Amino acid sequence: MAMTSRERVQAVLNHEIPDQVPVIIGVSNATGIKMTPYKAIKELAGIDAPDEYIYDWPELGTALPDEATLIRLHSDVRGVYDRLPEAVSRRNKTRPAHSNFIDDWGSGQKEIEDGVWYPGVHPLAEATTIEEIEAYTNWPDMHDPYRVAQVRAAARKLADENQFAIMATPWLLFPFERAHAMQGLDKFLYNMAVDKEFSKYLLEKIYGYCKTLMGYFLDELGGNVDIIKIGDDLGTQESLLISPKMYREFLKPIHADFIHFIKERTKAKVFFHTDGDVFNLIEDFIEIGVDILNPIQTSAGRMSNLAELKQRFGDRIILCGAIDTQKVLPYGSPAEVRGEVKRVINILGDGGGYMLASVHTIMNEVPAENVLAMVDAAQEFGKYPLK
């Protein structure tokens, strides 16, 4: 018997076998679609809908798909979002063309070529002391009610319709990534190595703001949510950005407390997004309460060994992602995309515990035909019992 999308996702979240593998696409900046492929998908599908951006943030470049497109993509999940403070949004919409985008933390993006933005504004790049952190005056106002004013109604509407799983994706940038944004990646990694006290203080300072906003966000959601997305990018193509020892000293206590804070306030499952080869931290993630691991970057180190991932962790954590965005989706043929979807589903979907998604957001290089090949193949090959 066919399930609704929400029932399908909830079955997987409860470690039960659904009627078919759920698809997550077009939701959050971790499972989204950039504007170029989104436009091409609409054209290919004959859908007339406006071009809107997630978080109303064009420089981020990720589309906010319309409902008709989400249905064509067989997406089983819908998103609920916060937003930047009204004054920050207004300032950025009225700033001079091509000038830097500055967010509510004072960090931001530079236009590196026409229409392409990259993190390049790091307000604490030269900071080396706790006093300099405390002297910084542009910390965000997480008490601004505008940030979450639309959350309650959006979540209630989805819950009342009861058709799609509800994934809440507050835009925080989490402690490690936000520290990169504030200092620059190379500078903060250096400081972690040479000045533990400074680095831990900055991480805790950032975490306090993230936790405050999450509290307001959860209050507005109430019980109308199935999945809460958090995360911190910790991996590279071949290894971790920091050693497991350093993760356990600097970040694991923060992540553990954040997950505890969330789970005290909601029954929703925690979706943890972390790119790269994070194989050596998966036991840590399970220990601190991560329910869903994303994006399973199959091009990165031991994350490519899907059989080992499934065997070692598949009964304790839900695996989400694994459809390669580095080679297969951008450069493969539709037939090759279909073959990869079938391969991944047969390994990770065996016995349930898998939700299909691309590895991170679908980038501009991906043809619309390949996106549709991916989601259509999921419908064909993802029905249980798997063939």
Secondary structure per residue as TSV (DSSP state, phi and psi in degrees):
chain	resnum	aa	ss	phi	psi
A	1	M	-	360.0	131.8
A	2	A	-	-67.8	140.7
A	3	M	-	-98.8	159.3
A	4	T	-	-72.5	165.1
A	5	S	H	-58.1	-41.6
A	6	R	H	-67.0	-42.1
A	7	E	H	-61.7	-38.5
A	8	R	H	-61.9	-49.0
A	9	V	H	-66.7	-42.8
A	10	Q	H	-62.7	-34.5
A	11	A	H	-60.6	-46.0
A	12	V	H	-64.2	-42.6
A	13	L	H	-61.1	-27.8
A	14	N	T	-94.0	11.9
A	15	H	T	58.4	39.9
A	16	E	-	-112.9	161.7
A	17	I	-	-87.7	122.7
A	18	P	-	-83.4	-175.2
A	19	D	S	-73.4	-29.7
A	20	Q	B	-158.2	163.7
A	21	V	-	-64.4	125.9
A	22	P	-	-69.7	154.8
A	23	V	B	-117.3	129.7
A	24	I	-	-115.2	116.1
A	25	I	-	-154.9	141.6
A	26	G	S	82.8	13.7
A	27	V	B	-126.8	121.5
A	28	S	T	75.5	167.5
A	29	N	T	-81.1	-0.6
A	30	A	T	-98.7	-22.2
A	31	T	B	-129.1	32.5
A	32	G	-	-99.8	-164.1
A	33	I	B	-137.3	128.9
A	34	K	B	-68.0	161.6
A	35	M	H	-63.6	-38.1
A	36	T	H	-61.4	-52.3
A	37	P	H	-67.2	-30.6
A	38	Y	H	-61.1	-45.7
A	39	K	H	-61.1	-41.2
A	40	A	H	-67.5	-36.3
A	41	I	H	-63.8	-44.4
A	42	K	H	-61.7	-41.9
A	43	E	H	-64.6	-44.2
A	44	L	H	-64.7	-35.9
A	45	A	H	-89.3	-3.6
A	46	G	T	69.9	35.7
A	47	I	-	-103.2	126.6
A	48	D	-	-103.0	105.4
A	49	A	-	-151.0	153.5
A	50	P	-	-69.6	157.9
A	51	D	-	-91.8	102.3
A	52	E	-	-117.9	157.0
A	53	Y	B	-112.6	144.5
A	54	I	G	-61.6	140.0
A	55	Y	G	59.9	14.9
A	56	D	G	52.5	47.5
A	57	W	-	-132.1	85.3
A	58	P	G	-58.6	-36.2
A	59	E	G	-66.1	-25.2
A	60	L	G	-69.0	-33.8
A	61	G	-	86.0	1.6
A	62	T	B	-97.5	129.3
A	63	A	B	-72.3	152.6
A	64	L	-	-104.0	94.5
A	65	P	-	-64.9	145.2
A	66	D	-	-75.5	166.1
A	67	E	H	-65.0	-39.0
A	68	A	H	-62.0	-39.3
A	69	T	H	-68.8	-41.5
A	70	L	H	-60.3	-37.7
A	71	I	H	-68.0	-43.0
A	72	R	H	-61.2	-32.2
A	73	L	T	-83.2	1.1
A	74	H	T	58.7	31.1
A	75	S	-	-72.0	126.1
A	76	D	-	-89.8	1.7
A	77	V	E	-130.1	144.8
A	78	R	E	-123.8	150.4
A	79	G	E	-102.8	152.1
A	80	V	E	-125.4	131.3
A	81	Y	-	-126.7	155.5
A	82	D	-	-90.8	-166.8
A	83	R	-	-154.0	162.2
A	84	L	-	-66.6	155.1
A	85	P	-	-54.4	148.4
A	86	E	H	-57.7	-40.3
A	87	A	H	-65.7	-37.5
A	88	V	H	-67.2	-44.3
A	89	S	H	-61.5	-44.6
A	90	R	H	-64.0	-42.1
A	91	R	H	-60.7	-42.9
A	92	N	H	-73.5	-30.6
A	93	K	H	-73.0	-22.8
A	94	T	S	-107.9	4.7
A	95	R	S	-73.2	162.3
A	96	P	-	-60.0	144.8
A	97	A	T	-57.4	138.8
A	98	H	T	72.2	1.1
A	99	S	-	-78.2	165.6
A	100	N	-	-60.7	141.3
A	101	F	E	-88.1	120.9
A	102	I	E	-114.0	124.9
A	103	D	-	-87.9	-168.5
A	104	D	T	-77.1	-5.4
A	105	W	T	-99.1	-8.7
A	106	G	S	91.8	-4.1
A	107	S	-	-90.8	173.3
A	108	G	E	179.7	-167.9
A	109	Q	E	-121.9	145.8
A	110	K	E	-109.7	147.6
A	111	E	E	-81.9	111.0
A	112	I	E	-91.1	-20.8
A	113	E	E	-155.5	170.4
A	114	D	T	-55.3	115.1
A	115	G	T	79.4	4.0
A	116	V	E	-116.0	121.6
A	117	W	E	-115.8	144.2
A	118	Y	E	-141.3	140.4
A	119	P	E	-56.2	121.9
A	120	G	E	-152.0	3.4
A	121	V	E	-113.7	111.5
A	122	H	-	-124.6	94.6
A	123	P	T	-68.1	-20.1
A	124	L	T	-110.2	27.1
A	125	A	T	-59.0	-33.2
A	126	E	T	-98.0	-0.6
A	127	A	-	-71.1	136.8
A	128	T	-	-134.4	-2.5
A	129	T	S	-129.3	156.4
A	130	I	H	-62.1	-34.4
A	131	E	H	-62.1	-36.5
A	132	E	H	-69.7	-35.3
A	133	I	H	-62.2	-46.2
A	134	E	H	-69.5	-26.6
A	135	A	H	-79.1	-14.6
A	136	Y	-	-64.6	133.8
A	137	T	-	-109.5	1.8
A	138	N	-	-109.8	33.6
A	139	W	-	-66.8	147.9
A	140	P	-	-72.8	151.6
A	141	D	-	-90.3	100.3
A	142	M	T	-83.8	-3.6
A	143	H	T	-92.7	-2.3
A	144	D	-	-64.3	114.5
A	145	P	G	-64.8	-20.6
A	146	Y	G	-59.7	-30.7
A	147	R	G	-56.5	-38.8
A	148	V	G	-121.7	13.5
A	149	A	T	-62.3	-27.1
A	150	Q	T	-95.3	-5.4
A	151	V	H	-67.2	-46.3
A	152	R	H	-59.4	-48.4
A	153	A	H	-66.9	-40.5
A	154	A	H	-64.6	-44.0
A	155	A	H	-68.0	-40.2
A	156	R	H	-65.3	-40.0
A	157	K	H	-59.4	-47.4
A	158	L	H	-64.8	-40.0
A	159	A	H	-65.8	-40.3
A	160	D	H	-65.7	-38.5
A	161	E	H	-69.3	-34.4
A	162	N	T	56.3	37.8
A	163	Q	-	-108.0	-35.3
A	164	F	S	-124.0	147.0
A	165	A	E	-64.0	147.8
A	166	I	E	-109.0	119.7
A	167	M	E	-116.9	117.8
A	168	A	E	-92.8	126.3
A	169	T	-	-130.2	73.8
A	170	P	-	-64.3	136.5
A	171	W	-	-84.1	99.3
A	172	L	-	-112.0	-34.6
A	173	L	-	53.6	120.6
A	174	F	-	-88.6	172.9
A	175	P	H	-49.5	-47.4
A	176	F	H	-67.6	-48.0
A	177	E	H	-66.7	-36.8
A	178	R	H	-67.5	-35.5
A	179	A	H	-62.5	-37.8
A	180	H	H	-60.6	-44.3
A	181	A	H	-63.3	-35.9
A	182	M	H	-78.7	-33.4
A	183	Q	H	-115.2	-19.9
A	184	G	-	94.0	142.0
A	185	L	H	-60.0	-50.6
A	186	D	H	-63.3	-39.4
A	187	K	H	-66.8	-43.6
A	188	F	H	-70.7	-39.1
A	189	L	H	-61.1	-38.8
A	190	Y	H	-62.2	-45.0
A	191	N	H	-65.6	-34.2
A	192	M	H	-60.7	-34.7
A	193	A	H	-78.1	-34.8
A	194	V	H	-106.9	-17.6
A	195	D	-	-144.5	84.9
A	196	K	H	-61.5	-42.7
A	197	E	H	-60.9	-46.0
A	198	F	H	-62.3	-47.2
A	199	S	H	-66.4	-42.8
A	200	K	H	-64.9	-37.7
A	201	Y	H	-63.7	-44.5
A	202	L	H	-63.6	-43.2
A	203	L	H	-60.9	-44.4
A	204	E	H	-67.2	-38.1
A	205	K	H	-61.0	-47.9
A	206	I	H	-62.1	-45.2
A	207	Y	H	-58.4	-37.3
A	208	G	H	-58.4	-41.1
A	209	Y	H	-69.2	-42.5
A	210	C	H	-59.7	-43.0
A	211	K	H	-66.0	-38.9
A	212	T	H	-62.3	-48.2
A	213	L	H	-64.4	-40.8
A	214	M	H	-60.1	-38.0
A	215	G	H	-60.4	-47.2
A	216	Y	H	-63.2	-40.9
A	217	F	H	-61.1	-46.9
A	218	L	H	-66.2	-36.5
A	219	D	H	-60.1	-41.0
A	220	E	H	-73.0	-34.5
A	221	L	H	-66.1	-37.4
A	222	G	T	60.5	-135.6
A	223	G	T	-90.4	5.1
A	224	N	-	-90.5	63.8
A	225	V	-	-162.3	143.9
A	226	D	S	-108.7	-32.3
A	227	I	E	-138.9	134.5
A	228	I	E	-111.5	123.5
A	229	K	E	-92.4	127.4
A	230	I	E	-132.8	-172.2
A	231	G	E	157.3	171.8
A	232	D	-	-158.6	124.7
A	233	D	-	-70.8	121.4
A	234	L	-	-121.8	-9.1
A	235	G	B	-118.5	164.7
A	236	T	-	-119.9	-172.2
A	237	Q	S	-61.1	-31.4
A	238	E	S	-122.2	-12.1
A	239	S	S	-165.3	-163.5
A	240	L	B	-91.1	155.1
A	241	L	S	-68.5	-33.5
A	242	I	S	-132.0	161.6
A	243	S	-	-70.3	156.2
A	244	P	H	-54.5	-38.0
A	245	K	H	-61.6	-44.6
A	246	M	H	-67.2	-39.6
A	247	Y	I	-57.6	-46.1
A	248	R	I	-68.5	-26.6
A	249	E	I	-83.8	-45.0
A	250	F	I	-92.2	-43.7
A	251	L	I	-110.6	-34.2
A	252	K	H	-57.6	-43.1
A	253	P	H	-61.5	-35.9
A	254	I	H	-69.0	-47.2
A	255	H	H	-61.0	-41.4
A	256	A	H	-62.5	-43.6
A	257	D	H	-66.7	-38.6
A	258	F	H	-63.2	-44.9
A	259	I	H	-65.7	-40.5
A	260	H	H	-61.3	-43.8
A	261	F	H	-58.1	-43.9
A	262	I	H	-66.7	-46.0
A	263	K	H	-73.7	-19.4
A	264	E	H	-69.3	-22.0
A	265	R	H	-112.3	-7.4
A	266	T	-	-155.2	155.8
A	267	K	-	-91.5	0.8
A	268	A	-	-63.5	151.6
A	269	K	E	-84.2	148.2
A	270	V	E	-93.6	122.1
A	271	F	E	-100.9	118.1
A	272	F	E	-112.9	116.1
A	273	H	E	-98.5	124.1
A	274	T	-	-151.9	119.2
A	275	D	-	-76.7	166.5
A	276	G	S	83.0	-168.1
A	277	D	-	-84.8	94.6
A	278	V	-	-109.9	21.1
A	279	F	G	-51.3	-42.0
A	280	N	G	-74.3	-1.4
A	281	L	G	-112.9	-1.2
A	282	I	H	-63.3	-39.3
A	283	E	H	-59.8	-37.8
A	284	D	H	-63.8	-43.4
A	285	F	H	-60.8	-43.3
A	286	I	H	-62.5	-42.3
A	287	E	H	-61.3	-37.6
A	288	I	H	-89.6	0.6
A	289	G	T	104.9	14.0
A	290	V	-	-65.6	130.2
A	291	D	-	-95.8	-35.6
A	292	I	E	-130.8	125.8
A	293	L	E	-105.2	129.2
A	294	N	E	-138.6	145.6
A	295	P	-	-107.3	8.7
A	296	I	-	53.6	69.8
A	297	Q	-	-74.8	96.3
A	298	T	T	-68.2	-12.5
A	299	S	T	-89.3	1.5
A	300	A	S	-116.1	106.6
A	301	G	G	49.9	-131.8
A	302	R	G	-72.7	-9.9
A	303	M	G	-68.8	-13.6
A	304	S	G	-75.1	-18.0
A	305	N	-	-87.1	80.1
A	306	L	H	-64.6	-34.7
A	307	A	H	-63.5	-40.8
A	308	E	H	-68.4	-41.5
A	309	L	H	-57.2	-47.5
A	310	K	H	-64.4	-44.3
A	311	Q	H	-66.6	-42.7
A	312	R	H	-82.2	-33.2
A	313	F	H	-125.4	-11.2
A	314	G	T	-62.8	-21.8
A	315	D	T	-91.0	-2.3
A	316	R	T	-121.9	-14.3
A	317	I	S	-148.0	141.8
A	318	I	E	-82.5	133.3
A	319	L	E	-100.0	129.1
A	320	C	E	-133.3	123.5
A	321	G	E	125.9	-132.9
A	322	A	E	79.9	-0.4
A	323	I	E	-93.5	111.5
A	324	D	-	-60.8	126.5
A	325	T	T	-103.3	2.8
A	326	Q	T	-90.8	-39.4
A	327	K	T	-126.9	-51.3
A	328	V	H	-65.7	-54.9
A	329	L	H	-66.7	-44.4
A	330	P	H	-76.5	-32.4
A	331	Y	H	-120.2	-8.6
A	332	G	S	-80.4	165.6
A	333	S	-	-82.2	163.1
A	334	P	H	-54.1	-37.0
A	335	A	H	-65.3	-38.4
A	336	E	H	-69.1	-36.1
A	337	V	H	-62.0	-45.8
A	338	R	H	-59.5	-41.9
A	339	G	H	-63.9	-39.1
A	340	E	H	-69.0	-40.2
A	341	V	H	-59.6	-45.8
A	342	K	H	-60.5	-44.9
A	343	R	H	-60.2	-47.9
A	344	V	H	-65.4	-44.3
A	345	I	H	-61.6	-42.3
A	346	N	H	-64.1	-27.3
A	347	I	H	-89.6	-59.1
A	348	L	H	-78.0	-26.2
A	349	G	T	-84.6	-7.3
A	350	D	T	-60.9	117.7
A	351	G	T	78.0	10.6
A	352	G	S	89.1	-166.7
A	353	G	-	80.6	16.2
A	354	Y	E	-135.4	138.3
A	355	M	E	-123.6	127.4
A	356	L	E	-80.6	133.0
A	357	A	E	-156.4	160.2
A	358	S	E	-71.7	158.5
A	359	V	S	-73.9	101.4
A	360	H	S	67.2	-171.9
A	361	T	S	-64.5	143.7
A	362	I	B	-72.3	117.3
A	363	M	-	-85.9	173.0
A	364	N	T	-63.0	-23.5
A	365	E	T	-76.5	-10.7
A	366	V	S	-83.0	123.2
A	367	P	-	-68.0	145.7
A	368	A	H	-57.8	-37.0
A	369	E	H	-59.3	-34.5
A	370	N	H	-75.6	-33.5
A	371	V	H	-63.7	-46.2
A	372	L	H	-67.5	-35.1
A	373	A	H	-61.8	-39.1
A	374	M	H	-63.3	-51.5
A	375	V	H	-73.1	-32.5
A	376	D	H	-71.1	-36.1
A	377	A	H	-65.6	-33.3
A	378	A	H	-62.8	-36.1
A	379	Q	H	-70.0	-37.6
A	380	E	H	-74.1	-45.6
A	381	F	H	-98.7	-7.8
A	382	G	-	-96.6	6.2
A	383	K	B	-78.6	135.4
A	384	Y	S	-90.9	142.5
A	385	P	S	-70.6	140.0
A	386	L	-	-64.0	143.2
A	387	K	-	-85.5	360.0
